[in-house]
Amino acid sequence: MALFSRKRSSATPLDGVDTVLADLDGVVYAGPGALPFAVASLNQAGESARLGYITNNASRTDASVAEHLSGLGLSVAPADVVTSPQAAMRLLAGIVPAPATILVVGGDGLVDELQKAGYTVTRSAEDSPSAVVQGFAPEVAWTDLAEAAFALKLPEDEGGIPWIATNTDWTIPRERGVAPGNGTLVSAVHTAIGRLATVAGKPEAPIFEVALARFDAHKALFIGDRLDTDIMGASRVGIDSALVLTGIDRPKHVLAAPEGSRPTYILADLRDLHRPYPEITEKDGVFSVNGAAVRVTGADVEIVSESGEQIDLLRAGAAAIWASGTPVFVLRVPERLYDDPFHRP
């Protein structure tokens, strides 16, 4: 659903939703601590919808994630958590059946899912593994990446073994800032061997398919902080999405979002889930949201009027730029549209 579609001004993003699926890093927490307003807002959403949590982070088990979330004040069981290692098992089972030996690059979350699925786990290419599965863990070292490279030295079409990556997020939010994610580690192996991994997590479909089936979702809303994984993935499986500006992507990324990575809703924080989402109207090329109005004329993005809320100006600017069909890098964008008063780690 395009952001600038007409919406009833009294409707919230949760109206009619039976399942809320939320990313974790940058949405619920950054590092060990909860983000402002996240817990209370999600608990309120859980009064009318099923809550599920989807994470590309492969370093922890679903049980440890559930324990962490419960400690923040959410009511979460392990079955409420869908992880990228679980999606990787969905892919792996269709390629290499258990009890095959699998070389693991990653942490407990990945090892736990492989063992539950009946696979034998190794850390050495000398054990003749049938596949390599790679996921993020803070303790992953050069030696782990080297073992993966040794095991994957032959291309798959020349008899080499499959390679599945839980995800390829370039970055991961932490309480001290933004740190390198699994994508950097996968890229290191790719650079060494010249092969590409099959990806299980966001933005690919398997992780969403696991979640939608598990929660029997009929009308789902996915909440994320990244356009290139969260929002793109939701778009690929045909569900509404909300980008919350408490994590990685900022207003400048929203304005530049390509088709297929544009959220249904833009939220300053998760309190906006429960507020009427403003109608976005268009007249004579001017896109208006609660008194904020923006248009694109030739190569110029013009602020016609402003409201008191920066989030509404961003919504209007995004609608105008997206509707123009012109890539943002060839437009002259007022710096005011890039203002970023929103909370971030």
C-alpha positions as YAML, in Angstrom:
chain: A
units: angstrom
residues:
- id: 1
  name: MET
  ca: [0.00, 0.00, 0.00]
- id: 2
  name: ALA
  ca: [1.50, 3.36, -1.00]
- id: 3
  name: LEU
  ca: [2.06, 5.90, 1.72]
- id: 4
  name: PHE
  ca: [0.07, 8.54, -0.14]
- id: 5
  name: SER
  ca: [-3.04, 6.40, -0.53]
- id: 6
  name: ARG
  ca: [-6.07, 8.00, 1.10]
- id: 7
  name: LYS
  ca: [-6.61, 6.82, 4.66]
- id: 8
  name: ARG
  ca: [-9.47, 7.58, 7.03]
- id: 9
  name: SER
  ca: [-8.09, 10.19, 9.41]
- id: 10
  name: SER
  ca: [-9.63, 8.35, 12.38]
- id: 11
  name: ALA
  ca: [-7.96, 5.02, 11.58]
- id: 12
  name: THR
  ca: [-4.80, 3.91, 13.37]
- id: 13
  name: PRO
  ca: [-2.20, 1.60, 11.80]
- id: 14
  name: LEU
  ca: [-3.63, -1.22, 13.94]
- id: 15
  name: ASP
  ca: [-7.22, -1.00, 12.70]
- id: 16
  name: GLY
  ca: [-8.31, -4.39, 11.36]
- id: 17
  name: VAL
  ca: [-4.94, -5.99, 12.14]
- id: 18
  name: ASP
  ca: [-5.05, -9.45, 13.74]
- id: 19
  name: THR
  ca: [-1.27, -10.01, 13.94]
- id: 20
  name: VAL
  ca: [1.49, -7.54, 14.75]
- id: 21
  name: LEU
  ca: [4.95, -8.74, 13.77]
- id: 22
  name: ALA
  ca: [7.81, -6.68, 15.16]
- id: 23
  name: ASP
  ca: [11.50, -6.61, 14.45]
- id: 24
  name: LEU
  ca: [13.66, -6.39, 17.57]
- id: 25
  name: ASP
  ca: [16.91, -4.43, 17.17]
- id: 26
  name: GLY
  ca: [16.01, -0.79, 16.65]
- id: 27
  name: VAL
  ca: [12.29, -1.39, 17.24]
- id: 28
  name: VAL
  ca: [11.96, -2.95, 20.70]
- id: 29
  name: TYR
  ca: [15.48, -2.45, 22.00]
- id: 30
  name: ALA
  ca: [18.99, -1.25, 21.20]
- id: 31
  name: GLY
  ca: [21.42, -3.50, 23.02]
- id: 32
  name: PRO
  ca: [19.95, -4.84, 26.28]
- id: 33
  name: GLY
  ca: [17.69, -1.88, 27.04]
- id: 34
  name: ALA
  ca: [14.21, -1.16, 25.73]
- id: 35
  name: LEU
  ca: [13.68, 1.82, 23.45]
- id: 36
  name: PRO
  ca: [11.44, 4.59, 24.78]
- id: 37
  name: PHE
  ca: [7.70, 3.83, 24.58]
- id: 38
  name: ALA
  ca: [8.25, 0.46, 22.87]
- id: 39
  name: VAL
  ca: [7.17, -1.90, 25.65]
- id: 40
  name: ALA
  ca: [4.03, -0.03, 26.67]
- id: 41
  name: SER
  ca: [2.98, 0.44, 23.05]
- id: 42
  name: LEU
  ca: [3.44, -3.23, 22.19]
- id: 43
  name: ASN
  ca: [1.62, -4.38, 25.32]
- id: 44
  name: GLN
  ca: [-1.28, -2.16, 24.31]
- id: 45
  name: ALA
  ca: [-1.22, -3.58, 20.77]
- id: 46
  name: GLY
  ca: [-1.35, -7.07, 22.26]
- id: 47
  name: GLU
  ca: [-4.75, -6.32, 23.76]
- id: 48
  name: SER
  ca: [-6.35, -6.55, 20.31]
- id: 49
  name: ALA
  ca: [-3.88, -8.50, 18.15]
- id: 50
  name: ARG
  ca: [-1.51, -11.44, 18.33]
- id: 51
  name: LEU
  ca: [2.09, -10.32, 18.84]
- id: 52
  name: GLY
  ca: [5.03, -12.04, 17.20]
- id: 53
  name: TYR
  ca: [8.67, -11.04, 17.02]
- id: 54
  name: ILE
  ca: [10.92, -11.55, 14.00]
- id: 55
  name: THR
  ca: [14.66, -11.13, 14.19]
- id: 56
  name: ASN
  ca: [17.51, -11.54, 11.74]
- id: 57
  name: ASN
  ca: [19.92, -11.76, 14.67]
- id: 58
  name: ALA
  ca: [21.10, -15.38, 14.72]
- id: 59
  name: SER
  ca: [23.27, -15.16, 17.81]
- id: 60
  name: ARG
  ca: [20.60, -16.14, 20.35]
- id: 61
  name: THR
  ca: [17.99, -18.86, 20.77]
- id: 62
  name: ASP
  ca: [14.28, -18.15, 20.65]
- id: 63
  name: ALA
  ca: [14.15, -18.98, 24.37]
- id: 64
  name: SER
  ca: [16.87, -16.45, 25.24]
- id: 65
  name: VAL
  ca: [15.17, -13.77, 23.14]
- id: 66
  name: ALA
  ca: [11.85, -14.49, 24.87]
- id: 67
  name: GLU
  ca: [13.55, -14.24, 28.26]
- id: 68
  name: HIS
  ca: [15.11, -10.90, 27.32]
- id: 69
  name: LEU
  ca: [11.79, -9.49, 26.10]
- id: 70
  name: SER
  ca: [9.97, -10.76, 29.17]
- id: 71
  name: GLY
  ca: [12.56, -9.03, 31.33]
- id: 72
  name: LEU
  ca: [11.75, -5.76, 29.56]
- id: 73
  name: GLY
  ca: [8.09, -6.10, 30.50]
- id: 74
  name: LEU
  ca: [6.60, -7.94, 27.53]
- id: 75
  name: SER
  ca: [4.76, -11.26, 27.83]
- id: 76
  name: VAL
  ca: [6.65, -13.50, 25.41]
- id: 77
  name: ALA
  ca: [7.07, -17.26, 25.02]
- id: 78
  name: PRO
  ca: [9.76, -18.86, 22.81]
- id: 79
  name: ALA
  ca: [7.08, -19.78, 20.26]
- id: 80
  name: ASP
  ca: [6.34, -16.06, 19.82]
- id: 81
  name: VAL
  ca: [9.85, -15.49, 18.44]
- id: 82
  name: VAL
  ca: [10.74, -16.26, 14.83]
- id: 83
  name: THR
  ca: [14.49, -16.21, 14.16]
- id: 84
  name: SER
  ca: [16.53, -16.25, 10.99]
- id: 85
  name: PRO
  ca: [18.07, -19.62, 12.01]
- id: 86
  name: GLN
  ca: [14.55, -21.08, 12.00]
- id: 87
  name: ALA
  ca: [14.05, -19.74, 8.48]
- id: 88
  name: ALA
  ca: [17.44, -21.17, 7.54]
- id: 89
  name: MET
  ca: [16.27, -24.61, 8.71]
- id: 90
  name: ARG
  ca: [13.26, -24.27, 6.39]
- id: 91
  name: LEU
  ca: [15.64, -23.74, 3.49]
- id: 92
  name: LEU
  ca: [18.19, -26.32, 4.58]
- id: 93
  name: ALA
  ca: [15.65, -29.11, 4.98]
- id: 94
  name: GLY
  ca: [14.72, -28.78, 1.32]
- id: 95
  name: ILE
  ca: [18.35, -29.08, 0.23]
- id: 96
  name: VAL
  ca: [20.18, -31.29, 2.71]
- id: 97
  name: PRO
  ca: [18.13, -33.63, 4.95]
- id: 98
  name: ALA
  ca: [19.09, -34.39, 8.54]
- id: 99
  name: PRO
  ca: [21.20, -35.92, 10.06]
- id: 100
  name: ALA
  ca: [23.80, -34.46, 7.69]
- id: 101
  name: THR
  ca: [26.87, -32.72, 9.09]
- id: 102
  name: ILE
  ca: [26.64, -28.91, 8.82]
- id: 103
  name: LEU
  ca: [29.51, -26.47, 9.28]
- id: 104
  name: VAL
  ca: [28.32, -23.60, 11.47]
- id: 105
  name: VAL
  ca: [29.61, -20.06, 11.51]
- id: 106
  name: GLY
  ca: [27.67, -18.38, 14.30]
- id: 107
  name: GLY
  ca: [26.44, -18.72, 17.85]
- id: 108
  name: ASP
  ca: [24.03, -20.58, 20.09]
- id: 109
  name: GLY
  ca: [20.92, -19.53, 18.18]
- id: 110
  name: LEU
  ca: [22.10, -21.28, 15.04]
- id: 111
  name: VAL
  ca: [23.53, -24.34, 16.79]
- id: 112
  name: ASP
  ca: [20.32, -24.82, 18.78]
- id: 113
  name: GLU
  ca: [18.09, -24.80, 15.69]
- id: 114
  name: LEU
  ca: [20.37, -27.20, 13.80]
- id: 115
  name: GLN
  ca: [20.40, -29.64, 16.68]
- id: 116
  name: LYS
  ca: [16.62, -29.43, 17.14]
- id: 117
  name: ALA
  ca: [16.26, -30.25, 13.43]
- id: 118
  name: GLY
  ca: [18.46, -33.33, 13.85]
- id: 119
  name: TYR
  ca: [21.64, -32.14, 12.15]
- id: 120
  name: THR
  ca: [25.22, -32.84, 13.26]
- id: 121
  name: VAL
  ca: [27.17, -29.64, 13.93]
- id: 122
  name: THR
  ca: [30.83, -29.06, 13.17]
- id: 123
  name: ARG
  ca: [33.15, -26.06, 13.16]
- id: 124
  name: SER
  ca: [35.76, -27.62, 10.86]
- id: 125
  name: ALA
  ca: [35.89, -28.01, 7.08]
- id: 126
  name: GLU
  ca: [37.95, -31.16, 7.66]
- id: 127
  name: ASP
  ca: [34.77, -32.97, 8.80]
- id: 128
  name: SER
  ca: [33.45, -32.96, 5.20]
- id: 129
  name: PRO
  ca: [30.27, -30.99, 5.93]
- id: 130
  name: SER
  ca: [27.28, -31.25, 3.59]
- id: 131
  name: ALA
  ca: [26.51, -27.51, 3.85]
- id: 132
  name: VAL
  ca: [27.63, -24.29, 5.53]
- id: 133
  name: VAL
  ca: [25.15, -22.21, 7.52]
- id: 134
  name: GLN
  ca: [26.36, -18.77, 8.59]
- id: 135
  name: GLY
  ca: [24.86, -16.34, 11.08]
- id: 136
  name: PHE
  ca: [25.93, -13.45, 13.27]
- id: 137
  name: ALA
  ca: [27.49, -13.86, 16.69]
- id: 138
  name: PRO
  ca: [29.80, -11.37, 18.44]
- id: 139
  name: GLU
  ca: [32.38, -14.12, 18.96]
- id: 140
  name: VAL
  ca: [32.74, -15.06, 15.27]
- id: 141
  name: ALA
  ca: [36.44, -14.91, 14.44]
- id: 142
  name: TRP
  ca: [38.68, -14.94, 11.39]
- id: 143
  name: THR
  ca: [39.26, -18.65, 11.95]
- id: 144
  name: ASP
  ca: [35.52, -19.33, 11.63]
- id: 145
  name: LEU
  ca: [35.33, -17.39, 8.37]
- id: 146
  name: ALA
  ca: [38.37, -19.24, 7.09]
- id: 147
  name: GLU
  ca: [36.80, -22.65, 7.80]
- id: 148
  name: ALA
  ca: [33.72, -21.58, 5.84]
- id: 149
  name: ALA
  ca: [35.90, -20.48, 2.94]
- id: 150
  name: PHE
  ca: [37.77, -23.79, 2.96]
- id: 151
  name: ALA
  ca: [34.52, -25.75, 2.94]
- id: 152
  name: LEU
  ca: [33.03, -23.63, 0.14]
- id: 153
  name: LYS
  ca: [36.07, -23.50, -2.15]
- id: 154
  name: LEU
  ca: [34.25, -25.34, -4.95]
- id: 155
  name: PRO
  ca: [31.32, -23.59, -6.69]
- id: 156
  name: GLU
  ca: [28.03, -25.40, -6.15]
- id: 157
  name: ASP
  ca: [27.62, -26.11, -9.89]
- id: 158
  name: GLU
  ca: [31.01, -27.88, -9.79]
- id: 159
  name: GLY
  ca: [30.07, -30.17, -6.94]
- id: 160
  name: GLY
  ca: [30.50, -27.74, -4.08]
- id: 161
  name: ILE
  ca: [28.25, -27.75, -1.02]
- id: 162
  name: PRO
  ca: [25.37, -25.31, -0.35]
- id: 163
  name: TRP
  ca: [25.89, -22.11, 1.63]
- id: 164
  name: ILE
  ca: [23.00, -20.55, 3.56]
- id: 165
  name: ALA
  ca: [23.26, -17.21, 5.36]
- id: 166
  name: THR
  ca: [20.72, -16.39, 8.03]
- id: 167
  name: ASN
  ca: [20.77, -12.75, 6.90]
- id: 168
  name: THR
  ca: [22.94, -10.11, 5.28]
- id: 169
  name: ASP
  ca: [22.22, -7.03, 7.43]
- id: 170
  name: TRP
  ca: [25.21, -4.74, 7.04]
- id: 171
  name: THR
  ca: [24.71, -3.13, 10.43]
- id: 172
  name: ILE
  ca: [23.21, -3.89, 13.83]
- id: 173
  name: PRO
  ca: [22.09, -1.30, 16.44]
- id: 174
  name: ARG
  ca: [23.79, -1.41, 19.81]
- id: 175
  name: GLU
  ca: [23.43, 0.76, 22.89]
- id: 176
  name: ARG
  ca: [26.73, 2.50, 22.00]
- id: 177
  name: GLY
  ca: [25.78, 3.06, 18.35]
- id: 178
  name: VAL
  ca: [25.73, 1.14, 15.06]
- id: 179
  name: ALA
  ca: [28.03, -1.87, 14.65]
- id: 180
  name: PRO
  ca: [28.88, -4.20, 11.72]
- id: 181
  name: GLY
  ca: [26.29, -6.92, 11.14]
- id: 182
  name: ASN
  ca: [26.25, -10.38, 9.56]
- id: 183
  name: GLY
  ca: [26.38, -8.94, 6.05]
- id: 184
  name: THR
  ca: [29.96, -7.83, 6.64]
- id: 185
  name: LEU
  ca: [30.94, -11.36, 7.72]
- id: 186
  name: VAL
  ca: [29.15, -13.00, 4.80]
- id: 187
  name: SER
  ca: [30.82, -10.51, 2.48]
- id: 188
  name: ALA
  ca: [34.24, -11.50, 3.83]
- id: 189
  name: VAL
  ca: [33.64, -15.14, 2.89]
- id: 190
  name: HIS
  ca: [32.18, -14.11, -0.47]
- id: 191
  name: THR
  ca: [35.28, -12.04, -1.21]
- id: 192
  name: ALA
  ca: [37.49, -15.02, -0.46]
- id: 193
  name: ILE
  ca: [35.63, -17.60, -2.56]
- id: 194
  name: GLY
  ca: [33.63, -15.64, -5.15]
- id: 195
  name: ARG
  ca: [30.33, -17.35, -4.27]
- id: 196
  name: LEU
  ca: [26.99, -15.96, -3.11]
- id: 197
  name: ALA
  ca: [25.02, -17.35, -0.19]
- id: 198
  name: THR
  ca: [21.33, -18.21, -0.22]
- id: 199
  name: VAL
  ca: [19.68, -15.91, 2.34]
- id: 200
  name: ALA
  ca: [16.95, -17.06, 4.76]
- id: 201
  name: GLY
  ca: [16.19, -13.91, 6.73]
- id: 202
  name: LYS
  ca: [14.76, -10.53, 5.87]
- id: 203
  name: PRO
  ca: [14.23, -9.29, 3.20]
- id: 204
  name: GLU
  ca: [13.81, -12.78, 1.77]
- id: 205
  name: ALA
  ca: [10.46, -14.54, 2.05]
- id: 206
  name: PRO
  ca: [11.26, -17.65, 4.18]
- id: 207
  name: ILE
  ca: [11.34, -15.87, 7.56]
- id: 208
  name: PHE
  ca: [8.05, -14.08, 6.84]
- id: 209
  name: GLU
  ca: [6.43, -17.28, 5.61]
- id: 210
  name: VAL
  ca: [7.40, -19.05, 8.82]
- id: 211
  name: ALA
  ca: [5.89, -16.23, 10.90]
- id: 212
  name: LEU
  ca: [2.64, -15.87, 8.94]
- id: 213
  name: ALA
  ca: [2.03, -19.62, 9.10]
- id: 214
  name: ARG
  ca: [2.93, -19.95, 12.79]
- id: 215
  name: PHE
  ca: [0.61, -17.14, 13.89]
- id: 216
  name: ASP
  ca: [-2.15, -17.96, 11.37]
- id: 217
  name: ALA
  ca: [-2.14, -14.32, 10.32]
- id: 218
  name: HIS
  ca: [-4.90, -13.04, 8.05]
- id: 219
  name: LYS
  ca: [-4.14, -9.31, 8.22]
- id: 220
  name: ALA
  ca: [-0.65, -8.66, 9.52]
- id: 221
  name: LEU
  ca: [1.32, -5.49, 10.15]
- id: 222
  name: PHE
  ca: [5.09, -5.71, 10.23]
- id: 223
  name: ILE
  ca: [7.08, -3.10, 12.16]
- id: 224
  name: GLY
  ca: [10.73, -2.51, 11.34]
- id: 225
  name: ASP
  ca: [13.48, 0.08, 11.38]
- id: 226
  name: ARG
  ca: [15.19, -0.77, 8.09]
- id: 227
  name: LEU
  ca: [13.89, -0.17, 4.59]
- id: 228
  name: ASP
  ca: [16.23, -2.61, 2.86]
- id: 229
  name: THR
  ca: [15.33, -5.62, 5.01]
- id: 230
  name: ASP
  ca: [12.18, -5.05, 7.08]
- id: 231
  name: ILE
  ca: [10.08, -2.99, 4.70]
- id: 232
  name: MET
  ca: [11.29, -4.67, 1.52]
- id: 233
  name: GLY
  ca: [10.60, -8.10, 3.03]
- id: 234
  name: ALA
  ca: [7.08, -7.17, 4.10]
- id: 235
  name: SER
  ca: [6.40, -5.79, 0.63]
- id: 236
  name: ARG
  ca: [7.62, -9.01, -0.99]
- id: 237
  name: VAL
  ca: [5.10, -11.11, 0.94]
- id: 238
  name: GLY
  ca: [2.28, -8.60, 0.49]
- id: 239
  name: ILE
  ca: [1.71, -7.33, 4.03]
- id: 240
  name: ASP
  ca: [1.45, -3.78, 5.37]
- id: 241
  name: SER
  ca: [4.49, -2.31, 7.05]
- id: 242
  name: ALA
  ca: [5.43, 0.47, 9.44]
- id: 243
  name: LEU
  ca: [8.88, 2.04, 9.56]
- id: 244
  name: VAL
  ca: [9.70, 3.36, 13.03]
- id: 245
  name: LEU
  ca: [12.43, 5.99, 13.31]
- id: 246
  name: THR
  ca: [14.07, 4.57, 16.44]
- id: 247
  name: GLY
  ca: [16.69, 2.44, 14.71]
- id: 248
  name: ILE
  ca: [18.87, 2.42, 11.63]
- id: 249
  name: ASP
  ca: [17.08, 4.30, 8.83]
- id: 250
  name: ARG
  ca: [16.66, 8.06, 9.06]
- id: 251
  name: PRO
  ca: [14.51, 10.65, 7.25]
- id: 252
  name: LYS
  ca: [17.02, 10.95, 4.40]
- id: 253
  name: HIS
  ca: [16.68, 7.20, 3.78]
- id: 254
  name: VAL
  ca: [12.89, 7.43, 3.82]
- id: 255
  name: LEU
  ca: [12.87, 10.16, 1.18]
- id: 256
  name: ALA
  ca: [15.19, 8.08, -1.01]
- id: 257
  name: ALA
  ca: [13.32, 4.78, -0.58]
- id: 258
  name: PRO
  ca: [12.91, 2.96, -3.90]
- id: 259
  name: GLU
  ca: [9.66, 1.33, -4.94]
- id: 260
  name: GLY
  ca: [9.34, -1.99, -3.12]
- id: 261
  name: SER
  ca: [10.93, -0.56, 0.04]
- id: 262
  name: ARG
  ca: [8.33, 2.06, 0.92]
- id: 263
  name: PRO
  ca: [6.38, 1.60, 4.15]
- id: 264
  name: THR
  ca: [2.64, 1.86, 4.51]
- id: 265
  name: TYR
  ca: [3.20, 3.97, 7.63]
- id: 266
  name: ILE
  ca: [6.02, 6.16, 8.93]
- id: 267
  name: LEU
  ca: [6.14, 6.33, 12.76]
- id: 268
  name: ALA
  ca: [8.18, 8.60, 14.99]
- id: 269
  name: ASP
  ca: [8.02, 5.92, 17.71]
- id: 270
  name: LEU
  ca: [5.68, 3.07, 18.61]
- id: 271
  name: ARG
  ca: [3.16, 5.37, 20.28]
- id: 272
  name: ASP
  ca: [2.09, 6.24, 16.74]
- id: 273
  name: LEU
  ca: [0.62, 2.74, 16.40]
- id: 274
  name: HIS
  ca: [-2.29, 3.92, 18.56]
- id: 275
  name: ARG
  ca: [-2.76, 7.39, 17.13]
- id: 276
  name: PRO
  ca: [-5.00, 8.15, 14.13]
- id: 277
  name: TYR
  ca: [-2.81, 8.03, 11.06]
- id: 278
  name: PRO
  ca: [-3.33, 11.28, 9.18]
- id: 279
  name: GLU
  ca: [-4.91, 11.35, 5.78]
- id: 280
  name: ILE
  ca: [-2.44, 12.16, 3.04]
- id: 281
  name: THR
  ca: [-4.11, 14.21, 0.33]
- id: 282
  name: GLU
  ca: [-2.97, 15.44, -3.06]
- id: 283
  name: LYS
  ca: [-4.23, 18.45, -5.00]
- id: 284
  name: ASP
  ca: [-2.51, 19.98, -8.01]
- id: 285
  name: GLY
  ca: [0.69, 18.11, -7.18]
- id: 286
  name: VAL
  ca: [0.78, 19.29, -3.56]
- id: 287
  name: PHE
  ca: [0.82, 16.52, -0.96]
- id: 288
  name: SER
  ca: [-0.57, 17.55, 2.43]
- id: 289
  name: VAL
  ca: [-0.49, 15.95, 5.87]
- id: 290
  name: ASN
  ca: [-1.95, 17.78, 8.89]
- id: 291
  name: GLY
  ca: [-0.98, 21.19, 7.53]
- id: 292
  name: ALA
  ca: [2.42, 20.15, 6.21]
- id: 293
  name: ALA
  ca: [2.53, 20.36, 2.41]
- id: 294
  name: VAL
  ca: [5.24, 19.49, -0.13]
- id: 295
  name: ARG
  ca: [5.41, 19.42, -3.91]
- id: 296
  name: VAL
  ca: [7.97, 18.54, -6.55]
- id: 297
  name: THR
  ca: [8.38, 21.02, -9.40]
- id: 298
  name: GLY
  ca: [10.93, 19.96, -11.98]
- id: 299
  name: ALA
  ca: [14.07, 19.16, -10.02]
- id: 300
  name: ASP
  ca: [13.02, 21.14, -6.95]
- id: 301
  name: VAL
  ca: [11.32, 19.80, -3.85]
- id: 302
  name: GLU
  ca: [9.38, 22.67, -2.31]
- id: 303
  name: ILE
  ca: [7.93, 22.98, 1.18]
- id: 304
  name: VAL
  ca: [4.61, 24.72, 0.63]
- id: 305
  name: SER
  ca: [3.63, 24.84, 4.30]
- id: 306
  name: GLU
  ca: [4.62, 23.33, 7.63]
- id: 307
  name: SER
  ca: [2.77, 21.92, 10.60]
- id: 308
  name: GLY
  ca: [4.06, 21.64, 14.13]
- id: 309
  name: GLU
  ca: [5.07, 17.98, 13.71]
- id: 310
  name: GLN
  ca: [8.26, 17.05, 11.87]
- id: 311
  name: ILE
  ca: [6.89, 13.57, 11.26]
- id: 312
  name: ASP
  ca: [4.02, 15.03, 9.20]
- id: 313
  name: LEU
  ca: [6.43, 17.09, 7.11]
- id: 314
  name: LEU
  ca: [8.45, 13.93, 6.46]
- id: 315
  name: ARG
  ca: [5.30, 12.02, 5.48]
- id: 316
  name: ALA
  ca: [4.29, 14.76, 3.07]
- id: 317
  name: GLY
  ca: [7.79, 15.00, 1.62]
- id: 318
  name: ALA
  ca: [8.03, 11.26, 1.11]
- id: 319
  name: ALA
  ca: [4.64, 11.15, -0.60]
- id: 320
  name: ALA
  ca: [5.55, 13.98, -2.97]
- id: 321
  name: ILE
  ca: [8.99, 12.60, -3.85]
- id: 322
  name: TRP
  ca: [7.78, 9.03, -4.31]
- id: 323
  name: ALA
  ca: [4.89, 10.16, -6.51]
- id: 324
  name: SER
  ca: [7.22, 12.23, -8.71]
- id: 325
  name: GLY
  ca: [8.96, 9.13, -10.01]
- id: 326
  name: THR
  ca: [12.26, 11.02, -9.87]
- id: 327
  name: PRO
  ca: [15.21, 9.56, -7.93]
- id: 328
  name: VAL
  ca: [15.95, 11.75, -4.94]
- id: 329
  name: PHE
  ca: [19.63, 12.11, -5.87]
- id: 330
  name: VAL
  ca: [18.72, 14.27, -8.89]
- id: 331
  name: LEU
  ca: [16.36, 16.46, -6.87]
- id: 332
  name: ARG
  ca: [17.17, 19.58, -4.88]
- id: 333
  name: VAL
  ca: [15.81, 18.72, -1.44]
- id: 334
  name: PRO
  ca: [15.50, 21.37, 1.30]
- id: 335
  name: GLU
  ca: [17.63, 20.55, 4.32]
- id: 336
  name: ARG
  ca: [14.52, 21.07, 6.45]
- id: 337
  name: LEU
  ca: [13.14, 17.75, 5.17]
- id: 338
  name: TYR
  ca: [16.23, 15.97, 6.46]
- id: 339
  name: ASP
  ca: [15.78, 17.25, 10.02]
- id: 340
  name: ASP
  ca: [16.04, 14.33, 12.41]
- id: 341
  name: PRO
  ca: [14.69, 14.99, 15.92]
- id: 342
  name: PHE
  ca: [13.63, 11.37, 16.29]
- id: 343
  name: HIS
  ca: [15.15, 9.04, 18.89]
- id: 344
  name: ARG
  ca: [17.89, 6.74, 17.66]
- id: 345
  name: PRO
  ca: [20.47, 4.54, 19.41]
...
